[in-house]
């Protein structure tokens, strides 16, 4: 399933527990990087785990910030040429969406994660990367999710012409440099790479990262 659930969160917490239990784990904390659904789950995990010092995502998406725009866009399929739809308050559609999500979750025996409140609670450095050409999770959905961030260090980087999960292929070296700089700044004490031509730095025991 493409939507983030409690099962994905359980896996992520297990990975965090493993990483911090290693004998070479950095006691100062962890940097978390998640792609697409992994980014969504990572945001939820980090919001309640003080071991995570900073979070970077690529193509992350919320629940309501994704469902609501599509619901309103496709409303005409179910109510063609109806003049009444524009007079129905937005609260009705939000309630309808939440009830539908709850029903599907019960049928699949999962709990869908509330990503948006997690972003609001996340008080650590955040870097969100998103494709400006993403037709699946549209740029305005990413902006809406990022707009909820309360962190004093928060950035949304839109990569021109990149589609969903394609920012790395489009931005290339700039993508690598931006991620490395983000983790260098917020994890600290980084072992510098021996080769300047290497896109990814050589990580010593003082750095801990987890990819979701």
N, C-alpha and C positions, 0 to 999 in steps of 0.2 A: 504494500500500500504506500502511496506517495505521501500521505499525511502522517505527521509526527504523532506517535502514540506513547502510552506509558511503557510499552515493551521496549521501544527504542531508548527511552530514558533510562530504563533499567540496565540496558547494555552499556550505555555511556557511563553511568555511575560505576559499573563494574570495571570499565577501562580506567577510570580515574582512580579507583581504589587500587588497582593493580600497579598503575604507574607510581603512585605515592608510596607503595609498599616496597618498591625495588630498593636494594641497598645503595644504588647510585642516584636515587631520587633527589632532586633539589628541594631542600626544605623551605625555600623562599616562595615556592609556588609553581604554577603550571600555566602555560599558554595553550589555548584551545583554538583549533581551526576546523570549521565544519563546512561542507559543501552541500548545497541544496537542502534536502530534508535533514542532513547531518548538521547543517548550520542552525536550523530551527530547533532541533533537539539540543544542540550545544548551548544555545541561548537560555533555554529553560534550565539545563543542568547547571550552568555557570551562575545563574541568578541566585541559587540557593546553596552554592558550594564555595566557601571562602578560599579553598585551595586554588581556585582558578583566578589568576591575576589579570588576565586580559583575554579577549575573544575576537577572532576574525572569522568572517563568514563569506561565502561566495554563493549567491543565488538563494539565500535563505528566504523563507516566506512565513507569514503568519497564517492564522486560521480565518478569523473574521475579515482581516484586511485583504484576504484573497477571495473568500466566498462572496462577500457582499458586492464587490464590483461585478463579478460574473453573474450573480443573481439578478441584479438590476439590468444588466446588459441583455440577458436571455429572457427577461420577463415577457417580452412580446410573443415568445413561442407559446406560452401558456395562457396569455391574455391578449390575443391579437386584436388590434384596433380598439382596445378598450380605453375610454377616456377617463375611467375612474382610477386607473392605476396611479396617475400622478397626484391624486388627492389623498392617497393612502399614506399615513405618516411612516417615516423611515423606521420608527420603533417596531411597527408591525413586521416589517421585512427582517429586521434583526432578530426578533423573537422567533419568526418562522425558521430562519437559518439555524439558530441555536437549537431549536427543538428537533430539526432534521438531523443535525450533527449528533445530538444525544441519541436519537433513535438508531442511527447507523452504528454508533459506538456500541450500543447494547446488543444489536444483532451480531456484531463481529467480536463481541466480548473483549473490547479494548476501551481505553479512555484516551480521547484525543487531547493533546496538550494545548494549553492556553499560552501561546507564544507572546502575544502582545503584552499581557501583564508582566511576563518575565522580563521583557525588554525594559519596561518601566522600572522594575526593581533592580536591574543590573547597574551597579554603581562602580563599574570598573571600565577601563579603556575598551572601546569597541570600534572595530573597523568592519564595515559592511561593503562588500564588492558586489556589483550587479551589472548585468549586461544591458546596455541601453537599447539593444535590439531584441530583448527577450520578449517573445510573444506568448510565452507560457505563464510566467510570473512577471507581469508587466511592470515597467519602471515605476509607474505611479503607485503600485502596490508596495514596492520596496521603499519608496519615499514615505508612504504612510506608516510602514512599520518602523523605519528609522526615526520618523518624527516623534515617536513615543519615548525615545531614549532620553534618560535623565542624566546620563553620565557626563561629567565635565570634559571628558576626552572621547569624542564620538565623531566618526567620519563615514559618509556614504560616498564611495567612489563608483561612478557610472562609467563603464568602459564602452566607448562608442562602437556601434555595429556588432557588438558581441551578443549572441543569443544565450539561452539558458545554459549555464555551466560551460560557456565557451570563452569566458573572459581571459583565461590563461593563454589559450591558443591565439587570441587576438592581440592581447597586450604584450605577450612574450616576456622579454627581460624586465620591462617596467613592472609587470605583475610580481615577479620574483623579488625585485628590489623593494617594492612597497611592503610586501609581506615581511621580508627580512628586517627592514627598518622598524616596522611596527613591533615585532617581537623583541628586537634588540633594545628598543626604548623602554619597553614595559616588563621585560624579564630581567634585563641587566646582566652584567658580568659575562658577556658573551666571548667565547674563544673565537678570535678572528680566523677566517679561512687562510690557508697557506697559499692558495693560488687565487690570483685576482680574476682569473678567467672562469672560475667555478661560480655558477649562478647561485648555488645554495651554500651557506657557510658551514664549516666544520663545527659541529656542536660538541662541546665538552660536557662533562658531568654536571656542570653548573646550570645547564639549560634543560628544561623539561617541557615537551610539547606533546599534544595528542591531537591527531587528525580524526575527525568524526565522519 
